[in-house]
Amino acid sequence: MAIQTALTLDLPEAAQALFMRHPLLRGAASRHNESLLSIYYDTRRFTLRQQGIILRIRKHGDGWLQTVKHISAAAATPITPYEWEVPYPNRFDFSAVDDEAVQRVLEKPKVARGLTALFETSFRRTTWQLEPEHGTILMVILDRGWIAANGRRGSISDVEIKLVSGSKAQLYAVAFALAARIPLTPEFESKAARGYRLASNTRPAPLRASVVPLTATDHPLAAFRTIALNCLVHLQQNHAGAMLGADPEYVHQMRVATRRLFAAMRMFAPVLPTEFAAQLSPPLRALMATLGRARDLDVLLAEIVAPVQAALADDPRILALAGILADRLHVTHHETSSFLARPDYGHLLLLAASLLHGKALAEPEAPATDQPAPTLLDFAQRRLRKLQVRTHLLAELARIDDPSSLHALRIAIKRLRYALEFFGPLLPKRSFATATKQLATLQDKLGQLNDLANAGTVLMACAGADPGLREAVALVGGWHGARHVALLGCVPEHLKAVRKLRLPKLARSSPGHPKSCPVP
C-alpha cells in the first residue's frame, strides 16, 4: 500500500499557457511528458463508490496497470489517502490490497460479476520535479484533457503537487508560489468523482452544506479541523456555478459556507491559536462582503420589488425602478465573478487549508497527570450552553420598535443553529431536527423584517433625486406595509418561543443524521 501526500488544484483552461511559463517550473530539475488513458470500473449501482473505493486500469507502455484507491467517508481534504497499484493481466487481482474491509468489498462475488467500464479519461500529463531545499523533492503534475461517459464529455485541467520526500509544508509553499499570479484553487472533486457525475448524468446544481462526521470522543481541535474543511468543500463546490452567475443560489451557498466557517472559528475560539483567526479573518471578510452585496441585491429584487412589479405591471415608475435595480445587480454579479476569478480567492483557500494542516492545529499531547484529555462532548456542552444563554438574553432585550435589537437576536439565533448543525451527530435525531427547524423558522421571520427594514435605504439610493422613482419606492413600501405589520405583530410570539427554547441533550454515541443539513 502506498500512502500519497498530494495537493490537487483546479487550473482554468485559459491559464494553462501562463502556468507552464511560471519561473518556478523553469528552474525544475527535470520535466517529463506522457499521454494517459484510464478506464474506471464499478457496478451499475455504483457499489464501490458508495464504499469510497475507486477502481481503474491505466494504459502503461504495452500493458495496463490496475489501481485501487480508498477515500475515507470522513475525508474533506484535497490530500489523497490510500492507493494500491499492480500490473493488470487482463483480469482484476485484489490480493495486493492489504486493507481487509476494502478487499472484502472488491472480492464479493456479486460485485466481481457486476464490474463494468463506466467512464474513461484521456489527458496529456506534464511532470516537473522540484527540489526547493535539501532533502525535499516534489512533483508538480499538470493534466490537460477530457473525461467521457455515455457520449458526454467534461474537461480536465488540474495541477497536482505530490510530495516525494520532505515536509508537507513544502506542498503549500510551492502551491502559494504557483498561485501568486495564477488563479489556482484547491480541487476537492477528483477526476473519478467528475466521471461518476457524467456517468450518472447528474446536472450541476447548487449544493448545500453536508453533515460533518464527528464523534463524542474527538478532540475539539480535530473536530474543528473536520468542520472547517467541510466548510471549504461547501464553498468550493459552488464556486464554478457562482462564476457563471446564472443561478443566484450558488452565491448564496458560498455565502452560507463562509458564514459557517466564521461561526466555527468563533465557536472553537477557546482552543484555537490566536494567529489562526488573525491570518484568516481579513480575506474571509473581504469574500463575505463581496458575496453579501450580490446576495442582498438578489433578495431585494426577487422578494421585495418583483412582487410589486407583478402586481402593478402597468406602472412605469415601478418598471423604471426595477430596471435600475436589475442593472445594479448585473454590475454586482460581474464584480463578484471577477473577484472569484482572481488569484486572491485561490490564495484564501490555500491559506485556510495550510493552516488547518499546519502544526498550530496539531492536537496537544495527553497530559502527564491522570486527568483525561478534553473531549468534544464536554466542549460542545459548554459552548452550546453559552450560546443558548446569550440568545435568551437578547430575546429579553429585543423590542419591536428597535430593529437593531431584533437584528442582534437574529444573528444569535443563526449562530446557535449553526452550532447545533456542527454538533448534530452528537444529538438525538428527532430532537435535533425539531430544534434546528424551530431556529430556522425564527431566523427566517426576523430575516424578513431585516430585509424590509434595509430595503428602503437601498431603493432610495437607486432612485436618487428622481421624483417618479421616489414615488416608486413609496409604492413598494406601501405594498409591503401589511406584511411588515403582520411580521411585527408576530414578534412577541417569536420572542416567547426563543425564551422557551431548550436544546436537545448531547449523546456519547453518534445517532446518525441525514447527509445534508436541514436548512440552507
C-alpha positions as CSV (number, residue, x, y, z in Angstrom):
1,M,0.0,0.0,0.0
2,A,1.2,3.5,-0.9
3,I,0.1,6.5,1.1
4,Q,0.3,9.6,-1.1
5,T,0.6,13.1,0.2
6,A,-0.6,15.4,-2.6
7,L,-2.5,18.6,-3.1
8,T,-4.8,18.9,-6.2
9,L,-5.6,22.3,-7.6
10,D,-8.0,23.4,-10.3
11,L,-6.5,25.4,-13.1
12,P,-8.7,27.4,-15.6
13,E,-8.0,26.2,-19.1
14,A,-7.3,29.8,-20.2
15,A,-4.4,29.9,-17.7
16,Q,-2.6,26.8,-18.8
17,A,-0.1,28.5,-21.0
18,L,0.7,31.1,-18.3
19,F,1.1,28.2,-15.8
20,M,3.6,26.4,-18.0
21,R,5.8,29.6,-18.2
22,H,5.9,30.0,-14.4
23,P,9.5,30.8,-13.3
24,L,9.3,28.2,-10.6
25,L,8.8,25.5,-13.2
26,R,11.5,26.8,-15.5
27,G,14.0,26.0,-12.7
28,A,12.8,22.4,-12.3
29,A,15.4,19.6,-12.0
30,S,13.6,17.6,-14.7
31,R,10.5,17.7,-17.0
32,H,8.6,14.8,-18.5
33,N,5.6,14.5,-20.8
34,E,3.3,11.5,-21.3
35,S,-0.2,10.7,-22.6
36,L,-2.5,8.7,-20.2
37,L,-5.6,6.7,-20.9
38,S,-7.6,5.3,-18.0
39,I,-10.9,3.3,-17.7
40,Y,-12.8,3.3,-14.5
41,Y,-14.9,0.4,-13.3
42,D,-17.8,-0.1,-10.9
43,T,-21.2,-1.9,-10.8
44,R,-24.2,-0.2,-12.4
45,R,-25.4,0.7,-8.9
46,F,-22.0,2.3,-8.0
47,T,-21.3,-0.2,-5.2
48,L,-17.6,0.6,-5.0
49,R,-18.2,4.4,-4.9
50,Q,-20.6,4.0,-2.0
51,Q,-17.8,2.4,-0.1
52,G,-15.3,5.1,-1.0
53,I,-13.4,2.8,-3.4
54,I,-12.1,3.8,-6.8
55,L,-11.1,1.1,-9.3
56,R,-9.3,1.9,-12.6
57,I,-6.9,0.5,-15.2
58,R,-4.5,2.7,-17.0
59,K,-2.5,2.2,-20.2
60,H,1.2,1.7,-19.3
61,G,3.6,1.0,-22.2
62,D,2.4,-2.1,-23.9
63,G,0.3,-3.2,-20.9
64,W,-2.1,-1.9,-18.2
65,L,-1.8,-1.0,-14.6
66,Q,-4.6,-1.7,-12.1
67,T,-5.1,0.9,-9.3
68,V,-7.4,0.8,-6.3
69,K,-7.9,3.9,-4.2
70,H,-9.8,4.2,-0.9
71,I,-11.1,7.5,0.3
72,S,-12.5,7.7,3.8
73,A,-16.0,8.9,4.1
74,A,-14.8,11.4,6.7
75,A,-12.2,12.9,4.3
76,A,-12.9,16.5,3.4
77,T,-9.5,17.5,2.1
78,P,-7.5,17.6,-1.2
79,I,-4.8,15.4,0.4
80,T,-5.0,12.0,-1.3
81,P,-5.1,8.9,1.0
82,Y,-4.5,5.2,0.3
83,E,-3.6,3.6,-3.1
84,W,-2.7,0.1,-4.3
85,E,-1.2,-0.3,-7.8
86,V,-0.3,-3.6,-9.6
87,P,0.0,-4.8,-13.2
88,Y,-3.3,-5.7,-14.9
89,P,-3.0,-9.1,-16.7
90,N,-6.5,-8.8,-18.4
91,R,-8.2,-9.6,-15.1
92,F,-8.7,-8.0,-11.8
93,D,-6.4,-9.1,-8.9
94,F,-7.0,-7.6,-5.5
95,S,-4.5,-9.7,-3.5
96,A,-2.2,-6.7,-3.0
97,V,-4.9,-4.7,-1.2
98,D,-3.9,-5.1,2.4
99,D,-7.0,-3.3,3.8
100,E,-9.3,-6.2,4.7
101,A,-12.5,-4.2,4.5
102,V,-11.6,-2.8,1.1
103,Q,-10.5,-6.3,-0.2
104,R,-13.7,-7.9,1.1
105,V,-15.9,-5.4,-0.9
106,L,-13.9,-5.9,-4.1
107,E,-14.0,-9.7,-3.9
108,K,-17.7,-10.1,-3.2
109,P,-19.0,-12.4,-6.0
110,K,-21.9,-10.1,-6.8
111,V,-19.5,-7.1,-7.1
112,A,-17.0,-9.0,-9.1
113,R,-19.6,-10.2,-11.6
114,G,-21.1,-6.8,-11.9
115,L,-18.0,-4.8,-12.6
116,T,-18.3,-2.8,-15.9
117,A,-16.5,0.1,-17.6
118,L,-18.3,3.3,-16.6
119,F,-16.2,6.1,-17.9
120,E,-12.7,6.9,-19.2
121,T,-10.2,9.7,-19.0
122,S,-7.6,10.8,-21.6
123,F,-5.2,13.6,-20.9
124,R,-1.7,14.9,-21.5
125,R,0.4,14.9,-18.4
126,T,3.5,17.2,-17.9
127,T,5.5,16.5,-14.8
128,W,8.2,18.7,-13.2
129,Q,10.5,17.6,-10.4
130,L,11.3,20.3,-7.9
131,E,13.9,20.3,-5.2
132,P,13.2,23.5,-3.3
133,E,15.6,22.6,-0.4
134,H,18.0,19.8,0.6
135,G,16.0,16.6,1.3
136,T,12.8,17.8,-0.3
137,I,11.6,16.5,-3.6
138,L,8.2,17.4,-5.1
139,M,6.5,16.6,-8.3
140,V,4.3,19.2,-10.0
141,I,1.9,17.5,-12.4
142,L,-0.3,19.3,-15.0
143,D,-3.1,17.3,-16.6
144,R,-4.9,18.5,-19.7
145,G,-7.6,16.5,-21.5
146,W,-11.1,15.1,-21.1
147,I,-13.4,12.7,-19.2
148,A,-16.1,10.8,-21.2
149,A,-19.1,8.7,-20.2
150,N,-22.2,7.7,-22.2
151,G,-21.4,10.1,-25.0
152,R,-20.9,13.1,-22.7
153,R,-17.6,14.9,-22.1
154,G,-16.0,17.1,-19.5
155,S,-12.7,18.9,-19.5
156,I,-9.6,18.1,-17.3
157,S,-7.4,21.0,-16.3
158,D,-5.8,20.5,-12.9
159,V,-2.5,20.6,-11.1
160,E,-1.2,18.1,-8.6
161,I,1.7,18.8,-6.2
162,K,3.0,15.5,-4.9
163,L,5.4,15.1,-2.0
164,V,8.2,12.6,-2.7
165,S,10.3,13.4,0.4
166,G,10.5,16.2,2.9
167,S,8.0,18.3,4.8
168,K,4.3,18.5,4.0
169,A,4.6,22.3,4.5
170,Q,6.5,22.4,1.2
171,L,3.4,21.4,-0.7
172,Y,1.7,24.6,0.3
173,A,4.9,26.7,-0.1
174,V,5.1,25.6,-3.8
175,A,1.3,26.0,-4.2
176,F,1.5,29.6,-2.8
177,A,4.3,30.4,-5.2
178,L,2.4,29.0,-8.2
179,A,-0.8,30.7,-7.2
180,A,0.7,34.1,-6.7
181,R,-0.2,35.1,-10.2
182,I,-2.4,32.3,-11.4
183,P,-6.0,31.6,-10.2
184,L,-5.3,28.1,-8.7
185,T,-7.9,26.8,-6.2
186,P,-7.9,23.5,-4.2
187,E,-9.8,20.9,-6.1
188,F,-12.0,18.8,-3.8
189,E,-13.6,16.8,-6.6
190,S,-11.4,14.1,-8.1
191,K,-11.4,13.0,-11.8
192,A,-13.2,9.9,-10.6
193,A,-16.0,12.0,-9.0
194,R,-16.4,14.0,-12.1
195,G,-16.5,10.8,-14.1
196,Y,-19.3,9.4,-11.9
197,R,-21.2,12.7,-12.4
198,L,-21.0,12.2,-16.2
199,A,-21.9,8.5,-15.9
200,S,-25.0,9.2,-13.8
201,N,-25.9,12.3,-16.0
202,T,-26.1,14.4,-12.8
203,R,-26.7,18.0,-13.8
204,P,-24.8,20.8,-12.0
205,A,-26.8,22.3,-9.1
206,P,-26.1,24.5,-6.1
207,L,-25.0,22.3,-3.1
208,R,-25.9,22.8,0.5
209,A,-23.8,22.1,3.5
210,S,-23.4,18.4,4.4
211,V,-23.4,16.9,7.9
212,V,-19.9,16.8,9.4
213,P,-18.8,13.4,10.7
214,L,-17.9,13.8,14.4
215,T,-17.8,11.6,17.5
216,A,-18.2,12.5,21.1
217,T,-14.6,11.4,21.9
218,D,-13.0,13.6,19.3
219,H,-10.5,16.2,20.5
220,P,-12.0,19.7,19.9
221,L,-9.1,20.7,17.6
222,A,-9.7,17.6,15.5
223,A,-13.4,18.4,15.3
224,F,-12.7,22.0,14.3
225,R,-10.4,20.9,11.5
226,T,-13.1,18.5,10.2
227,I,-15.8,21.2,10.4
228,A,-13.6,23.9,8.7
229,L,-12.5,21.6,5.9
230,N,-16.2,20.7,5.4
231,C,-16.9,24.5,5.0
232,L,-14.1,24.9,2.5
233,V,-15.5,22.0,0.4
234,H,-19.0,23.6,0.6
235,L,-17.6,26.9,-0.5
236,Q,-15.6,25.4,-3.5
237,Q,-18.4,23.1,-4.6
238,N,-20.5,26.2,-5.5
239,H,-17.6,28.3,-6.9
240,A,-17.9,27.3,-10.6
241,G,-21.7,28.0,-10.6
242,A,-21.2,31.3,-8.9
243,M,-18.7,32.3,-11.5
244,L,-21.3,31.8,-14.3
245,G,-23.8,34.0,-12.4
246,A,-26.9,32.3,-13.9
247,D,-28.3,31.0,-10.6
248,P,-28.0,33.3,-7.6
249,E,-28.3,30.2,-5.3
250,Y,-24.6,29.4,-5.9
251,V,-23.6,32.8,-4.5
252,H,-26.0,32.2,-1.6
253,Q,-24.4,28.8,-0.8
254,M,-20.9,30.3,-1.0
255,R,-22.0,33.0,1.5
256,V,-23.5,30.3,3.8
257,A,-20.3,28.4,3.7
258,T,-18.3,31.5,4.6
259,R,-20.6,32.3,7.5
260,R,-20.4,28.7,8.7
261,L,-16.7,28.9,8.7
262,F,-16.8,32.2,10.7
263,A,-19.2,30.6,13.1
264,A,-16.9,27.6,13.6
265,M,-14.0,29.9,14.3
266,R,-16.0,31.7,16.8
267,M,-17.3,28.5,18.4
268,F,-13.8,27.0,18.8
269,A,-12.0,30.2,19.6
270,P,-11.1,29.0,23.2
271,V,-8.9,26.2,21.7
272,L,-7.7,27.8,18.5
273,P,-4.3,29.6,18.3
274,T,-4.8,33.3,18.1
275,E,-2.8,33.6,14.9
276,F,-5.3,31.3,13.1
277,A,-8.1,33.8,13.1
278,A,-5.7,36.7,12.7
279,Q,-4.5,35.4,9.4
280,L,-7.7,34.0,8.0
281,S,-10.4,36.6,9.1
282,P,-9.4,39.5,6.9
283,P,-9.6,37.7,3.5
284,L,-12.7,35.8,4.7
285,R,-14.4,39.1,5.5
286,A,-13.5,40.5,2.1
287,L,-15.0,37.4,0.4
288,M,-18.1,37.7,2.6
289,A,-18.6,41.4,1.8
290,T,-18.4,40.6,-2.0
291,L,-20.8,37.7,-1.8
292,G,-23.1,39.7,0.6
293,R,-23.5,42.6,-1.9
294,A,-24.7,40.3,-4.6
295,R,-26.9,38.3,-2.4
296,D,-28.6,41.3,-0.8
297,L,-29.5,42.8,-4.2
298,D,-30.8,39.4,-5.4
299,V,-33.1,39.3,-2.4
300,L,-34.2,42.9,-2.8
301,L,-35.1,42.4,-6.5
302,A,-36.7,39.0,-6.2
303,E,-38.5,39.3,-2.9
304,I,-39.2,43.0,-2.4
305,V,-39.5,44.6,-5.8
306,A,-40.6,41.8,-8.1
307,P,-43.9,41.0,-6.3
308,V,-44.8,44.7,-6.6
309,Q,-43.8,44.8,-10.2
310,A,-46.0,41.8,-10.9
311,A,-49.0,43.4,-9.1
312,L,-48.5,46.8,-10.7
313,A,-47.3,45.7,-14.1
314,D,-48.5,48.8,-16.0
315,D,-46.9,51.3,-13.6
316,P,-43.9,52.9,-15.4
317,R,-42.4,54.1,-12.2
318,I,-42.1,50.6,-10.8
319,L,-40.7,49.3,-14.1
320,A,-38.1,52.0,-14.1
321,L,-37.0,51.3,-10.5
322,A,-36.9,47.6,-11.2
323,G,-34.7,48.2,-14.3
324,I,-32.2,50.4,-12.4
325,L,-32.0,47.7,-9.6
326,A,-31.5,45.0,-12.3
327,D,-28.7,47.0,-13.9
328,R,-27.0,47.4,-10.5
329,L,-27.4,43.7,-9.8
330,H,-25.9,42.9,-13.2
331,V,-22.8,45.0,-12.4
332,T,-22.5,43.5,-8.9
333,H,-22.7,40.0,-10.3
334,H,-19.9,40.9,-12.7
335,E,-17.8,42.2,-9.8
336,T,-18.4,39.0,-7.9
337,S,-17.4,36.8,-10.8
338,S,-14.3,38.9,-11.3
339,F,-13.4,38.7,-7.6
340,L,-13.8,34.9,-7.6
341,A,-11.7,34.6,-10.7
342,R,-8.7,36.4,-9.1
343,P,-5.7,34.6,-7.6
344,D,-6.7,36.1,-4.3
345,Y,-9.6,33.7,-4.0
346,G,-7.4,30.7,-4.5
347,H,-4.9,32.1,-2.1
348,L,-7.6,32.3,0.6
349,L,-8.5,28.6,0.2
350,L,-4.8,27.6,0.1
351,L,-4.2,29.7,3.3
352,A,-7.1,28.1,5.1
353,A,-6.0,24.6,4.0
354,S,-2.4,25.2,5.0
355,L,-3.4,26.5,8.4
356,L,-5.7,23.5,9.0
357,H,-3.0,21.1,8.2
358,G,-0.2,23.0,10.0
359,K,1.5,22.3,13.3
360,A,-0.5,25.1,15.0
361,L,-3.7,22.9,14.9
362,A,-2.0,19.7,15.9
363,E,-3.6,18.0,18.8
364,P,-1.7,18.6,22.1
365,E,-0.1,15.6,23.7
366,A,-2.1,13.9,26.5
367,P,-1.3,15.5,30.0
368,A,1.1,13.6,32.2
369,T,-1.5,13.6,35.0
370,D,-4.4,11.2,35.4
371,Q,-6.8,13.9,34.2
372,P,-8.5,12.8,31.0
373,A,-8.0,14.8,27.8
374,P,-10.8,17.2,26.8
375,T,-13.4,15.6,24.6
376,L,-15.7,17.2,22.0
377,L,-18.7,16.2,24.1
378,D,-17.6,18.3,27.1
379,F,-16.6,21.2,24.9
380,A,-19.8,21.2,22.9
381,Q,-21.9,21.1,26.1
382,R,-20.2,24.3,27.4
383,R,-20.3,26.2,24.1
384,L,-23.9,25.4,23.3
385,R,-24.9,26.4,26.8
386,K,-23.2,29.7,26.4
387,L,-24.8,30.4,23.1
388,Q,-28.2,29.5,24.5
389,V,-27.8,31.9,27.4
390,R,-26.8,34.7,25.1
391,T,-29.8,34.0,22.8
392,H,-32.2,34.1,25.8
393,L,-30.6,37.3,27.0
394,L,-31.0,39.0,23.6
395,A,-34.6,37.8,23.4
396,E,-35.3,39.6,26.7
397,L,-33.7,42.8,25.4
398,A,-35.3,42.7,22.0
399,R,-38.0,45.3,21.3
400,I,-40.5,45.7,18.4
401,D,-39.6,49.3,17.9
402,D,-35.8,48.7,17.9
403,P,-34.8,46.9,14.6
404,S,-31.2,46.7,15.7
405,S,-32.2,44.6,18.8
406,L,-34.1,42.2,16.5
407,H,-31.2,42.0,14.1
408,A,-28.8,41.1,17.0
409,L,-31.2,38.4,18.1
410,R,-31.4,37.0,14.6
411,I,-27.6,36.8,14.4
412,A,-27.6,34.9,17.8
413,I,-30.2,32.5,16.6
414,K,-28.3,31.9,13.4
415,R,-25.1,31.1,15.3
416,L,-26.9,28.8,17.7
417,R,-28.4,27.0,14.7
418,Y,-25.0,26.6,13.0
419,A,-23.6,25.2,16.3
420,L,-26.4,22.7,16.5
421,E,-25.7,21.6,12.9
422,F,-22.0,21.2,13.6
423,F,-22.7,19.1,16.6
424,G,-25.6,17.3,15.0
425,P,-24.0,13.8,15.0
426,L,-23.9,14.1,18.9
427,L,-27.6,14.9,19.2
428,P,-30.7,12.6,19.1
429,K,-32.0,12.7,15.5
430,R,-35.6,13.7,16.3
431,S,-34.9,16.5,18.8
432,F,-32.1,17.7,16.6
433,A,-34.5,18.1,13.7
434,T,-37.1,19.8,15.9
435,A,-34.7,22.3,17.4
436,T,-33.0,23.3,14.1
437,K,-36.3,23.7,12.3
438,Q,-37.6,25.9,15.1
439,L,-34.5,28.1,15.0
440,A,-34.6,28.3,11.2
441,T,-38.2,29.5,11.3
442,L,-37.3,32.2,13.8
443,Q,-34.3,33.2,11.8
444,D,-36.4,33.4,8.6
445,K,-39.1,35.6,10.2
446,L,-36.7,38.0,11.7
447,G,-34.7,38.0,8.4
448,Q,-37.8,39.1,6.5
449,L,-38.1,42.0,8.9
450,N,-34.5,42.9,8.5
451,D,-34.8,42.8,4.7
452,L,-37.8,45.1,4.7
453,A,-36.0,47.5,7.2
454,N,-33.0,47.8,4.9
455,A,-34.8,47.8,1.6
456,G,-35.8,51.5,1.8
457,T,-32.2,52.8,2.1
458,V,-31.0,50.8,-1.0
459,L,-34.0,51.7,-3.1
460,M,-33.8,55.4,-2.2
461,A,-30.1,55.3,-3.3
462,C,-31.3,53.8,-6.6
463,A,-34.0,56.4,-7.0
464,G,-31.7,59.4,-6.3
465,A,-33.5,62.7,-6.8
466,D,-35.9,61.5,-9.5
467,P,-39.5,62.2,-8.3
468,G,-41.0,59.3,-10.2
469,L,-38.5,56.8,-8.8
470,R,-39.1,58.1,-5.3
471,E,-42.8,57.6,-5.8
472,A,-42.0,54.0,-6.9
473,V,-40.1,53.5,-3.6
474,A,-43.1,54.7,-1.7
475,L,-45.3,52.4,-3.6
476,V,-43.0,49.4,-2.8
477,G,-43.1,50.4,0.9
478,G,-46.8,50.7,0.9
479,W,-47.4,47.4,-0.9
480,H,-45.3,45.6,1.7
481,G,-46.8,47.6,4.6
482,A,-49.4,45.0,5.6
483,R,-46.8,42.2,5.6
484,H,-44.5,44.3,7.7
485,V,-47.2,45.0,10.2
486,A,-48.1,41.3,10.3
487,L,-44.4,40.3,10.8
488,L,-44.1,42.8,13.7
489,G,-47.3,41.6,15.2
490,C,-45.8,38.1,15.5
491,V,-42.5,39.2,17.1
492,P,-43.8,38.9,20.7
493,E,-44.8,35.3,19.9
494,H,-41.3,34.7,18.4
495,L,-39.6,36.2,21.5
496,K,-41.6,33.9,23.7
497,A,-40.6,30.9,21.7
498,V,-36.9,31.8,22.0
499,R,-37.2,32.2,25.7
500,K,-38.8,28.8,26.0
501,L,-36.2,27.2,23.7
502,R,-34.5,24.1,25.2
503,L,-31.6,22.4,23.4
504,P,-31.5,18.6,22.9
505,K,-29.1,16.7,25.1
506,L,-25.9,15.6,23.7
507,A,-25.2,11.9,23.4
508,R,-22.0,10.0,23.9
509,S,-22.7,7.8,20.8
510,S,-23.5,9.2,17.4
511,P,-27.2,8.6,16.5
512,G,-26.6,9.3,12.8
513,H,-28.2,12.0,10.6
514,P,-29.0,12.7,7.0
515,K,-26.2,13.6,4.6
516,S,-27.2,17.3,4.3
517,C,-28.1,19.9,6.8
518,P,-31.9,20.5,7.1
519,V,-31.9,24.2,6.2
520,P,-29.6,26.3,3.9
